[in-house]
Amino acid sequence: MIQRLKLITIVASILLLGFCKHEEAAKESPKVETETRSECQKLIAEILAPIVIPENTVVFFLLSQLEYDLQPYRVQLDLDEIIGHLHFYGNEAVKKFTKYGLKDVWTISKNPVFKYADGREEKLYFNTYEGPVAIALFGKGKKPKMIYESMQDYGMLKAVSEYFEIDIKENN
């Protein structure tokens, strides 16, 4: 599994670098090429860089704009709906679960590092082949859980309530 994730990360990096270089070649000005390359490199670094997640956090994983742009138009239409639901319902859920001391993180990083209070770390991978969006739940002393499904706020609240063992009311 780890080898597969590393392979996916390497292939994604190569594809992104190739896309950035192709984009640069289409530009006429060397100044524009430098700026474009820099933006692509920043995006690749953000996608591949590990993001440290503390305990008691709900993480919302999204595709980067470049990953979205590389999809065929018909796929983008489906993604618009899925990503729109995550933003809308995720923000509604956040309003409710932060009242219980939980934090939220929104990221395009594929490499979350879940850091326990005692210093231990556990790494997962946001695999976009399993879904274009995901949420991860990470509670104090609990193993992190990744969920690859598009959920409305009540589904998110149910998952958060069950994982964190709290009773979040939908009407809060």
Backbone torsions as a table, in degrees:
resi	resn	phi	psi	omega
1	MET	NA	-45.0	179.7
2	ILE	-61.6	-42.7	179.7
3	GLN	-63.1	-40.0	178.7
4	ARG	-62.7	-41.8	179.5
5	LEU	-65.5	-41.2	178.0
6	LYS	-63.9	-41.0	178.7
7	LEU	-63.1	-44.3	178.3
8	ILE	-61.2	-42.9	179.3
9	THR	-62.5	-43.6	179.9
10	ILE	-64.6	-45.8	179.5
11	VAL	-62.1	-43.1	178.9
12	ALA	-61.5	-41.5	178.8
13	SER	-62.3	-44.6	-179.8
14	ILE	-63.2	-44.5	178.4
15	LEU	-61.9	-43.4	180.0
16	LEU	-66.2	-41.9	178.2
17	LEU	-64.2	-41.8	178.1
18	GLY	-62.3	-41.6	178.2
19	PHE	-62.7	-44.2	-179.3
20	CYS	-63.9	-41.6	-180.0
21	LYS	-66.8	-40.4	177.3
22	HIS	-61.9	-41.5	179.5
23	GLU	-63.2	-40.5	-179.5
24	GLU	-65.8	-40.1	-177.5
25	ALA	-63.1	-26.8	-179.2
26	ALA	-76.9	-15.6	-178.6
27	LYS	-84.5	151.9	-179.3
28	GLU	-95.5	-38.1	-174.2
29	SER	-86.0	132.2	176.7
30	PRO	-60.7	-32.6	178.9
31	LYS	-63.3	-43.7	179.0
32	VAL	-63.8	-40.9	179.5
33	GLU	-60.1	-43.8	-179.7
34	THR	-63.3	-44.9	-180.0
35	GLU	-65.0	-42.0	-179.3
36	THR	-64.4	-46.6	179.3
37	ARG	-58.2	-43.8	-179.6
38	SER	-61.3	-42.7	179.1
39	GLU	-64.8	-42.3	178.0
40	CYS	-64.0	-42.8	179.3
41	GLN	-63.1	-38.8	177.5
42	LYS	-63.9	-42.8	-179.7
43	LEU	-64.2	-45.2	178.8
44	ILE	-61.6	-42.7	179.1
45	ALA	-61.8	-41.2	-179.9
46	GLU	-66.9	-39.0	-179.6
47	ILE	-67.7	-41.5	-174.2
48	LEU	-89.5	-20.9	-176.9
49	ALA	-66.9	137.3	175.5
50	PRO	-67.2	142.9	175.2
51	ILE	-115.6	128.0	-177.0
52	VAL	-86.1	126.3	-177.9
53	ILE	-113.0	121.3	177.5
54	PRO	-80.0	165.6	177.8
55	GLU	-61.0	159.2	-179.8
56	ASN	61.9	48.1	-178.3
57	THR	-132.4	142.1	170.5
58	VAL	-108.0	124.8	-176.6
59	VAL	-108.5	132.1	177.4
60	PHE	-107.9	118.1	-178.9
61	PHE	-102.0	133.7	-179.1
62	LEU	-130.3	159.9	170.2
63	LEU	-71.7	150.7	171.9
64	SER	-76.0	164.8	178.8
65	GLN	-61.7	-38.0	180.0
66	LEU	-65.8	-43.9	177.8
67	GLU	-60.4	-39.7	177.4
68	TYR	-64.0	-47.5	-177.4
69	ASP	-62.9	-27.2	-179.2
70	LEU	-77.3	-8.2	-179.0
71	GLN	-82.9	150.0	174.3
72	PRO	-61.8	155.1	-175.3
73	TYR	-55.1	-44.1	-178.0
74	ARG	-63.9	-33.5	176.9
75	VAL	-71.3	-39.0	177.9
76	GLN	-59.2	-37.1	178.6
77	LEU	-61.7	-43.1	176.3
78	ASP	-65.3	-41.7	-179.8
79	LEU	-63.4	-36.7	178.8
80	ASP	-55.9	-43.9	-179.6
81	GLU	-68.0	-46.0	-178.5
82	ILE	-63.4	-47.0	-178.7
83	ILE	-68.4	-38.8	177.0
84	GLY	-60.7	-42.1	177.4
85	HIS	-63.1	-43.2	-179.5
86	LEU	-61.1	-44.8	179.6
87	HIS	-62.9	-50.7	-176.1
88	PHE	-65.1	-56.3	-176.0
89	TYR	-70.9	-33.1	177.1
90	GLY	-63.3	-44.5	178.9
91	ASN	-64.5	-37.0	176.6
92	GLU	-64.3	-43.4	179.6
93	ALA	-66.0	-40.1	180.0
94	VAL	-58.4	-42.3	179.6
95	LYS	-56.7	-32.5	-176.8
96	LYS	-87.8	-43.0	-174.1
97	PHE	-81.9	-18.8	177.0
98	THR	-68.0	-21.6	176.4
99	LYS	-65.9	-16.0	-179.4
100	TYR	-101.7	14.2	176.8
101	GLY	84.6	10.1	178.5
102	LEU	-90.0	148.2	178.1
103	LYS	-104.3	162.6	174.1
104	ASP	-127.7	146.6	176.5
105	VAL	-134.6	133.3	176.2
106	TRP	-114.2	129.5	-174.2
107	THR	-151.5	156.9	170.2
108	ILE	-105.4	-0.4	179.0
109	SER	-62.7	142.2	177.9
110	LYS	-95.7	-6.0	-170.5
111	ASN	-124.4	72.3	177.2
112	PRO	-74.2	140.6	174.9
113	VAL	-117.4	112.4	-178.1
114	PHE	-88.5	117.6	-173.5
115	LYS	-107.5	116.4	177.5
116	TYR	-73.8	157.1	-179.2
117	ALA	-60.1	-28.5	179.9
118	ASP	-83.4	4.4	177.1
119	GLY	98.7	-16.1	177.3
120	ARG	-62.8	154.2	178.9
121	GLU	-131.7	147.7	174.7
122	GLU	-133.3	131.4	-178.2
123	LYS	-106.3	139.0	172.7
124	LEU	-126.5	-179.2	178.8
125	TYR	-138.7	130.7	174.6
126	PHE	-82.4	103.7	-175.7
127	ASN	-95.6	106.0	-176.3
128	THR	-69.3	-10.2	173.6
129	TYR	-72.9	-24.7	178.5
130	GLU	-83.8	-21.4	178.4
131	GLY	172.1	147.6	-178.2
132	PRO	-76.7	-14.3	175.0
133	VAL	-137.7	159.1	177.7
134	ALA	-159.5	162.7	168.4
135	ILE	-125.6	148.9	175.1
136	ALA	-123.5	140.1	179.2
137	LEU	-114.8	132.2	-178.6
138	PHE	-140.5	104.3	-178.1
139	GLY	-104.6	163.2	-178.3
140	LYS	-54.4	116.8	177.2
141	GLY	73.1	4.0	-178.1
142	LYS	-104.2	151.9	175.2
143	LYS	-69.0	135.2	179.2
144	PRO	-64.0	149.6	-178.8
145	LYS	-128.2	126.2	178.6
146	MET	-102.3	133.2	179.3
147	ILE	-123.0	118.5	179.8
148	TYR	-103.7	73.8	172.7
149	GLU	-150.0	150.5	175.8
150	SER	-82.1	121.8	-176.6
151	MET	-125.5	149.9	168.9
152	GLN	-84.0	173.4	-173.1
153	ASP	-59.1	-37.1	-179.8
154	TYR	-66.2	-33.2	175.8
155	GLY	-67.7	-41.3	177.0
156	MET	-64.6	-44.9	-178.9
157	LEU	-63.2	-37.9	177.9
158	LYS	-64.1	-46.3	179.6
159	ALA	-62.3	-43.9	179.7
160	VAL	-65.0	-45.1	-180.0
161	SER	-59.5	-46.7	-178.0
162	GLU	-66.9	-45.2	-177.0
163	TYR	-66.3	-47.1	-176.2
164	PHE	-86.3	-2.8	179.0
165	GLU	56.7	49.5	176.1
166	ILE	-129.5	159.9	-178.3
167	ASP	-107.5	88.5	179.8
168	ILE	-84.8	124.0	179.1
169	LYS	-87.1	136.2	179.0
170	GLU	-64.2	-26.8	-175.2
171	ASN	-87.6	0.5	-179.3
172	ASN	-65.9	NA	NA
